[in-house]
């Protein structure tokens, strides 16, 4: 990002979302209007934005560095989500899902994103 | 964090976060529902186990899911609403787990208070796989035992035909000795 002062305006359904996410530094993901979880290729959380933290009730510092599929969002630890990240080097898929924010069932739309060769993978979360 | 908690004792906010994390990471699926199946609480393990059946649904009510998987559980929960404690001993259900497989779940229901039912899901796929493997081994062993022996490969036949060389039943041996 050359223009660090510009606000981050990303749209969940934007076909170019992955390209845009790849250029955003992790210290600016709080400016994104939907939930965003950034994980590395081992599944460890490297970014957890304010929107997601507010909805889940989990403080960012409690989440960073932990395995997302095991410790943070075990509801996604199945073939529909976690396995997709394992199987696909490159990924851009959407899925209706149910999260358990604050122990209550919450219908969400997930967008799973990964670019071949990138160390980052993304799970974008929007209410539905 | 209030900071009013006595030393060595966690305050309420910390306890709530710890309890939430405990509930989040519990490997057993847990639901809290009312007598009509309305979901109040659910943990991630329950969602991960039932995700293929939930599809694009919202999980606001559990009964539409149970209707596909274990319809008799609905009547167990919704009838006799005064009954407390365990409502069902544990029923096995099969659910798609991956592209070409199924997982086996055990489902139980416990009424913890009037209008509050805990539904518990256990993944018993490993137990089912082990039982199936045991069955396969048993069938294989039985087939091997039934297979006729090739000449010269089995134990030497005794004259008495008992199968053990040089032995026979005691009565026959006694008559031979006489």
Interface residues (C-beta under 8 A of the other chain):
Chain A: X57 X58 X59 X62 X71 X72 X73 X74 X75 X76 X77 X78 X79 X80 X83 X96 X97 X98 X99 X100 X102 X103 X104 X105 X107
Chain B: X17 X20 X21 X23 X24 X25 X27 X39 X40 X41 X42 X43 X44 X45 X46 X47 X48 X49 X51 X52 X54 X55 X56 X57 X58 X59 X60 X97 X98 X99
